[in-house]
Amino acid sequence: MQPIVRGIQAVGSVSINYKYNSEDGNLPVPPGISFASGITAIPTGNSGAGVEVAGFRLDSEFLRAVQQIATSVMIPILGGGGMALTNNNRTGTLTINCSRVSTPLPAADMSGLANGAIAYDLVLLAQCQQAAAGGDSLGSTIIVTFQFSGKTTKVIFDHCTIAKVDPLALAGNNVPSYGVEINYLNWNCEFDNAA
């Protein structure tokens, strides 16, 4: 007899952090995107987990990571049997269903706002990274953290580049979805007993 498996996850208690991989952690604002304040870079932090991003829709699946290359391939052999070829390739694509919710501002433009009042918008960050002058040669790090049955799970996606992000989506009586697709070169998982 199999034991009963129990798991508890709080819906929406997921944090997604973004850090651009430049030395100073600043994501340059590319040509074609401008702010009235004239800022030229969006600070994403140069150490730790980066900045938390917002705008994820909870009415359906909002994040899926899919590996791009099979890590096991079966080759049938004439007369029966086969050969198994394996590898440890961990590349893949993140698809994130999100909505535009805000515009991030640098610290100099946050006068009068409480710390943490600015929500970093993944749609805008992805658009800036995708449109980098001369192409993006640094990528970013995306960290997804959630709690399940009293344990904190942290999945870190390394060397992320933007595969696709829509330039604009509008809807009446609804919030439009932006399907952001991000390619990653590797992922790692960390578990912590602290809730």
N, C-alpha and C positions, 0 to 999 in steps of 0.2 A: 504494500500500500504506500502510495506517495504521500509525503507530508503536505499539508496545506501551506501554500506560499502566500505571505501577506506583505504588502508594500503600501506605503503612504507617501504621496507627493502632493504638496500644496500647489494648486493651479496658479500659475502666474508668478511663482516665487523663483524666477529665473533671472539671473543678471548676465548680460552680454557686454563684455568690455572690448574696446578697440584701441590699439596702439600702433601708430605708424612707425616703421622701423628706421627712421632717420636718427642721427646721433642725438639731436635735441628733442626728438619726438614730435616735431612740428610737421603737420601735413600742409604742404604749400597749396595756396589757392591758385589753380591753373588759369591760363588765359581763357576767357569766355565765361568765367564766373567772377562776380565782383560784389563787394559789400559797400554800402554807403559810407561806412566808417573808414574804408580804404585798407582794411587788414589784408595781409599777404600770406598769412599762415594760420592754421588752426592748431592750438596746442593739444596734443593727445597724451602727454606724459612721456618722459624718457626712461622711466624705470617702473618696476612693478606691473600692475595689471592694466595700466592705461586709464582711459575714461569710460564710464558706463554709458551705453547708448540706449535710446528709447524708441518706441513706435512699433512694437510687435503686436500683431493682432492675435487675440486669444480665442476668436470665434472658430478657428480651424488650426490645423498644423501650421506652426510658424517657423520651424527650423528643421531641416533634414540634411544630414551629411551622407554623401554617397561616394563610395570609392570608385575610381575611374578605371583601374586595371585589376582584373581578377588575380587573386593571389594563389589560385590553384587551377590548373588546366589539365583535363584528362585527354590523352591521345589514345584512341582505340588502335589496337594492333591486329593485323590480319591473322585470322585463326583464333581469335579470342584474346581476352586480357587487355591490358593497356599500360600506359605509362602516365604517371602523375608528375607534372612539372609545377614546382612551387617557388614563390618568391615572397619577400616581405615588403613589397611596395605599399606605401601608406598614403599615396596621393589621392585627391578626390575633390569634390565640389560641394560647397555649402549652398543650399537654397534657403533664403530667409524671406518670409512673407511679412512685410512691414509697411508702414504708412509714414508719410512726412508729418512730423509733429512739432518741429521747432528748428531754429537756426542757432548753431553754437557761436559763441563770441569769445574772444580772448579775454584774459583777466583785466586788461586795461579798459574794456568796455563793460565790465560787470559792476560798476559803481552802484551802490544802493541795493544790490541783490544779496540775499542770504547765500552762504556757501552751499553749493550743490543745487541752486535754483535753476541752473542752466542744464537742460537735457540735450545731450549730443545726439543729433539726428543721423541714423545710419544711412539714410538715403543720400543726404548731402555729403557725408564723409566718403561714401562709395563713388559718388559723382566726381568729387575732387580727386580721389585717387585714380579713377579711371582716366580722367582727362589730363593727367600730369604731362607737363611739357616734355616732349621727347619720349614719352612712355614711362611707365612705372618700373624702375629697376630695383626698388627696395622692398616693396610689399609691406604687409602689416601683420600683426599678431591679433588673433581674435580668441577670447577666453569666454567659455560658456560655463556658468556655475549654477548648480541647482541642488536641492536637498531631497533625498529619497530615503525613507525609513531611518531617519536620524543620522544619516551620513551625508556629508557634503561631497559632491562629485564635481570635479573641475576638468573640463576638456579643453586643451590648448591646441589651436590650429596655427601652424607656423607658415611663414612666407606666403601670405595670402595676397592674391591679385584679383582684381575685379574682372570677371568674365562678362557680365551683363548687368546693367542697371538702366531702367527706363528714365528718359529725361523728364517726362511729365505724365501724370495720371490725374484725372479729375472725375468726380462723381457727384450726382445730385442726391441728397438725402442719404448719403452713405460716406464712408471714408475709403478712398481708393487704395488699392493694394499695389505696392511696388515689389516685384519679384527680383530681389538682388541675388545674383549668382556669383559666388566667390570661389576661386580655385585655391587649394592649399597643397603644399608639398609634403606635409607630415602632420600627425596629430599625436598627442600624448594625453594620458588620463591620470588624474591624481584623486585619491580617496582620503577623506579625513573623517574621524569619528566625531569631531565636534560639530554640533548642530548649529 
